[in-house]
Amino acid sequence: MPRHHQKDSATGGSQRQLRVGELVRHAVADILMQGATHDPALEGNLITVPEVRMTADLKLATIYVMPLGGRHIDEVMAALNRNKKLIRTEVAHRVNLKFAPDIRFHVDERFDEAERIEKLLRTPAVRKDIDKNSEET
Protein backbone atom coordinates (compact mmCIF):
# COMPACT_ATOMS: atom_id res chain seq x y z
CA MET A 1 0.00 0.00 0.00
CA PRO A 2 1.46 3.41 -0.90
CA ARG A 3 2.49 5.42 2.11
CA HIS A 4 0.18 8.38 1.43
CA HIS A 5 -2.86 6.11 1.64
CA GLN A 6 -2.13 4.74 5.11
CA LYS A 7 -4.66 5.71 7.74
CA ASP A 8 -3.72 7.23 11.06
CA SER A 9 -6.08 5.47 13.45
CA ALA A 10 -5.82 8.13 16.16
CA THR A 11 -7.07 10.97 13.95
CA GLY A 12 -8.83 9.12 11.16
CA GLY A 13 -6.79 10.93 8.52
CA SER A 14 -4.22 9.77 6.02
CA GLN A 15 -0.63 10.87 6.28
CA ARG A 16 -1.25 13.13 3.28
CA GLN A 17 -4.27 14.78 4.97
CA LEU A 18 -2.24 15.33 8.13
CA ARG A 19 0.73 16.75 6.21
CA VAL A 20 -1.40 19.12 4.12
CA GLY A 21 -3.39 20.14 7.21
CA GLU A 22 -0.16 21.09 8.95
CA LEU A 23 1.01 23.10 5.92
CA VAL A 24 -2.32 24.95 5.81
CA ARG A 25 -2.15 25.53 9.59
CA HIS A 26 1.28 27.15 9.29
CA ALA A 27 0.15 29.25 6.32
CA VAL A 28 -2.96 30.55 8.13
CA ALA A 29 -0.99 31.27 11.31
CA ASP A 30 1.57 33.25 9.25
CA ILE A 31 -1.16 35.13 7.36
CA LEU A 32 -2.79 36.19 10.63
CA MET A 33 0.51 37.01 12.34
CA GLN A 34 1.70 39.14 9.41
CA GLY A 35 -1.56 41.10 9.29
CA ALA A 36 -2.17 40.20 5.64
CA THR A 37 -5.92 40.81 6.03
CA HIS A 38 -5.52 44.40 7.25
CA ASP A 39 -8.60 43.80 9.40
CA PRO A 40 -8.44 45.58 12.78
CA ALA A 41 -10.41 42.77 14.46
CA LEU A 42 -7.74 40.27 13.42
CA GLU A 43 -4.73 42.52 13.87
CA GLY A 44 -5.87 43.53 17.35
CA ASN A 45 -6.04 39.95 18.65
CA LEU A 46 -3.42 37.24 18.96
CA ILE A 47 -5.05 34.20 17.36
CA THR A 48 -3.73 30.67 17.70
CA VAL A 49 -4.38 28.04 15.06
CA PRO A 50 -3.94 24.75 16.92
CA GLU A 51 -5.30 22.44 14.22
CA VAL A 52 -6.48 22.18 10.62
CA ARG A 53 -8.41 19.12 9.48
CA MET A 54 -8.50 18.32 5.77
CA THR A 55 -11.12 16.20 4.02
CA ALA A 56 -9.83 13.09 2.22
CA ASP A 57 -10.02 14.86 -1.16
CA LEU A 58 -8.15 17.89 0.29
CA LYS A 59 -10.89 20.22 -0.97
CA LEU A 60 -12.07 21.44 2.45
CA ALA A 61 -9.96 22.68 5.34
CA THR A 62 -11.60 23.06 8.74
CA ILE A 63 -9.44 25.56 10.60
CA TYR A 64 -9.67 25.60 14.40
CA VAL A 65 -8.82 28.95 15.98
CA MET A 66 -8.77 30.55 19.40
CA PRO A 67 -8.07 34.18 20.26
CA LEU A 68 -5.66 34.60 23.16
CA GLY A 69 -7.53 34.17 26.42
CA GLY A 70 -10.74 33.41 24.52
CA ARG A 71 -11.47 37.14 24.21
CA HIS A 72 -13.52 38.67 21.41
CA ILE A 73 -14.43 35.27 19.93
CA ASP A 74 -17.52 36.53 18.08
CA GLU A 75 -15.65 39.53 16.67
CA VAL A 76 -12.71 37.37 15.55
CA MET A 77 -14.93 34.71 13.96
CA ALA A 78 -16.88 37.37 12.06
CA ALA A 79 -13.61 38.91 10.82
CA LEU A 80 -12.22 35.52 9.75
CA ASN A 81 -15.39 34.80 7.79
CA ARG A 82 -15.30 38.30 6.26
CA ASN A 83 -11.75 37.65 5.09
CA LYS A 84 -12.24 34.01 4.07
CA LYS A 85 -11.68 34.65 0.36
CA LEU A 86 -8.44 36.57 0.93
CA ILE A 87 -7.15 33.95 3.39
CA ARG A 88 -8.01 31.15 0.95
CA THR A 89 -6.14 32.96 -1.85
CA GLU A 90 -3.11 33.47 0.41
CA VAL A 91 -3.16 29.80 1.47
CA ALA A 92 -3.25 28.80 -2.22
CA HIS A 93 -0.12 30.90 -2.87
CA ARG A 94 1.74 29.45 0.11
CA VAL A 95 0.74 25.78 -0.09
CA ASN A 96 1.40 23.96 -3.35
CA LEU A 97 -1.86 22.12 -4.05
CA LYS A 98 -3.70 21.36 -7.27
CA PHE A 99 -6.78 23.18 -5.94
CA ALA A 100 -7.09 25.77 -3.19
CA PRO A 101 -9.24 24.16 -0.50
CA ASP A 102 -12.45 25.78 0.65
CA ILE A 103 -11.98 26.89 4.23
CA ARG A 104 -14.22 27.12 7.23
CA PHE A 105 -13.38 28.35 10.67
CA HIS A 106 -14.36 26.81 14.01
CA VAL A 107 -13.61 27.89 17.55
CA ASP A 108 -11.23 25.43 19.20
CA GLU A 109 -13.04 24.64 22.43
CA ARG A 110 -10.46 22.20 23.82
CA PHE A 111 -8.98 24.95 26.01
CA ASP A 112 -12.38 25.58 27.62
CA GLU A 113 -12.86 21.87 28.25
CA ALA A 114 -9.41 21.54 29.84
CA GLU A 115 -10.13 24.51 32.11
CA ARG A 116 -13.50 23.02 33.12
CA ILE A 117 -11.83 19.71 34.04
CA GLU A 118 -9.09 21.52 35.97
CA LYS A 119 -11.70 23.43 38.01
CA LEU A 120 -13.61 20.21 38.65
CA LEU A 121 -10.44 18.52 39.92
CA ARG A 122 -9.95 21.37 42.40
CA THR A 123 -13.43 21.07 43.96
CA PRO A 124 -13.39 19.89 47.62
CA ALA A 125 -15.35 16.68 46.94
CA VAL A 126 -13.05 15.59 44.13
CA ARG A 127 -9.91 16.63 46.07
CA LYS A 128 -11.11 14.47 48.98
CA ASP A 129 -11.55 11.46 46.67
CA ILE A 130 -8.15 12.02 45.06
CA ASP A 131 -6.43 12.33 48.44
CA LYS A 132 -8.25 9.24 49.75
CA ASN A 133 -7.20 7.18 46.70
CA SER A 134 -3.56 8.32 46.93
CA GLU A 135 -3.43 7.26 50.62
CA GLU A 136 -4.66 3.77 49.71
CA THR A 137 -1.87 3.16 47.20
C-alpha positions as CSV (number, residue, x, y, z in Angstrom):
1,M,0.0,0.0,0.0
2,P,1.5,3.4,-0.9
3,R,2.5,5.4,2.1
4,H,0.2,8.4,1.4
5,H,-2.9,6.1,1.6
6,Q,-2.1,4.7,5.1
7,K,-4.7,5.7,7.7
8,D,-3.7,7.2,11.1
9,S,-6.1,5.5,13.5
10,A,-5.8,8.1,16.2
11,T,-7.1,11.0,13.9
12,G,-8.8,9.1,11.2
13,G,-6.8,10.9,8.5
14,S,-4.2,9.8,6.0
15,Q,-0.6,10.9,6.3
16,R,-1.3,13.1,3.3
17,Q,-4.3,14.8,5.0
18,L,-2.2,15.3,8.1
19,R,0.7,16.7,6.2
20,V,-1.4,19.1,4.1
21,G,-3.4,20.1,7.2
22,E,-0.2,21.1,8.9
23,L,1.0,23.1,5.9
24,V,-2.3,25.0,5.8
25,R,-2.1,25.5,9.6
26,H,1.3,27.1,9.3
27,A,0.1,29.2,6.3
28,V,-3.0,30.6,8.1
29,A,-1.0,31.3,11.3
30,D,1.6,33.2,9.3
31,I,-1.2,35.1,7.4
32,L,-2.8,36.2,10.6
33,M,0.5,37.0,12.3
34,Q,1.7,39.1,9.4
35,G,-1.6,41.1,9.3
36,A,-2.2,40.2,5.6
37,T,-5.9,40.8,6.0
38,H,-5.5,44.4,7.3
39,D,-8.6,43.8,9.4
40,P,-8.4,45.6,12.8
41,A,-10.4,42.8,14.5
42,L,-7.7,40.3,13.4
43,E,-4.7,42.5,13.9
44,G,-5.9,43.5,17.4
45,N,-6.0,39.9,18.6
46,L,-3.4,37.2,19.0
47,I,-5.1,34.2,17.4
48,T,-3.7,30.7,17.7
49,V,-4.4,28.0,15.1
50,P,-3.9,24.7,16.9
51,E,-5.3,22.4,14.2
52,V,-6.5,22.2,10.6
53,R,-8.4,19.1,9.5
54,M,-8.5,18.3,5.8
55,T,-11.1,16.2,4.0
56,A,-9.8,13.1,2.2
57,D,-10.0,14.9,-1.2
58,L,-8.2,17.9,0.3
59,K,-10.9,20.2,-1.0
60,L,-12.1,21.4,2.4
61,A,-10.0,22.7,5.3
62,T,-11.6,23.1,8.7
63,I,-9.4,25.6,10.6
64,Y,-9.7,25.6,14.4
65,V,-8.8,28.9,16.0
66,M,-8.8,30.5,19.4
67,P,-8.1,34.2,20.3
68,L,-5.7,34.6,23.2
69,G,-7.5,34.2,26.4
70,G,-10.7,33.4,24.5
71,R,-11.5,37.1,24.2
72,H,-13.5,38.7,21.4
73,I,-14.4,35.3,19.9
74,D,-17.5,36.5,18.1
75,E,-15.7,39.5,16.7
76,V,-12.7,37.4,15.6
77,M,-14.9,34.7,14.0
78,A,-16.9,37.4,12.1
79,A,-13.6,38.9,10.8
80,L,-12.2,35.5,9.7
81,N,-15.4,34.8,7.8
82,R,-15.3,38.3,6.3
83,N,-11.7,37.6,5.1
84,K,-12.2,34.0,4.1
85,K,-11.7,34.6,0.4
86,L,-8.4,36.6,0.9
87,I,-7.2,33.9,3.4
88,R,-8.0,31.1,0.9
89,T,-6.1,33.0,-1.8
90,E,-3.1,33.5,0.4
91,V,-3.2,29.8,1.5
92,A,-3.3,28.8,-2.2
93,H,-0.1,30.9,-2.9
94,R,1.7,29.5,0.1
95,V,0.7,25.8,-0.1
96,N,1.4,24.0,-3.4
97,L,-1.9,22.1,-4.0
98,K,-3.7,21.4,-7.3
99,F,-6.8,23.2,-5.9
100,A,-7.1,25.8,-3.2
101,P,-9.2,24.2,-0.5
102,D,-12.5,25.8,0.7
103,I,-12.0,26.9,4.2
104,R,-14.2,27.1,7.2
105,F,-13.4,28.3,10.7
106,H,-14.4,26.8,14.0
107,V,-13.6,27.9,17.5
108,D,-11.2,25.4,19.2
109,E,-13.0,24.6,22.4
110,R,-10.5,22.2,23.8
111,F,-9.0,25.0,26.0
112,D,-12.4,25.6,27.6
113,E,-12.9,21.9,28.2
114,A,-9.4,21.5,29.8
115,E,-10.1,24.5,32.1
116,R,-13.5,23.0,33.1
117,I,-11.8,19.7,34.0
118,E,-9.1,21.5,36.0
119,K,-11.7,23.4,38.0
120,L,-13.6,20.2,38.6
121,L,-10.4,18.5,39.9
122,R,-9.9,21.4,42.4
123,T,-13.4,21.1,44.0
124,P,-13.4,19.9,47.6
125,A,-15.3,16.7,46.9
126,V,-13.0,15.6,44.1
127,R,-9.9,16.6,46.1
128,K,-11.1,14.5,49.0
129,D,-11.5,11.5,46.7
130,I,-8.2,12.0,45.1
131,D,-6.4,12.3,48.4
132,K,-8.3,9.2,49.7
133,N,-7.2,7.2,46.7
134,S,-3.6,8.3,46.9
135,E,-3.4,7.3,50.6
136,E,-4.7,3.8,49.7
137,T,-1.9,3.2,47.2
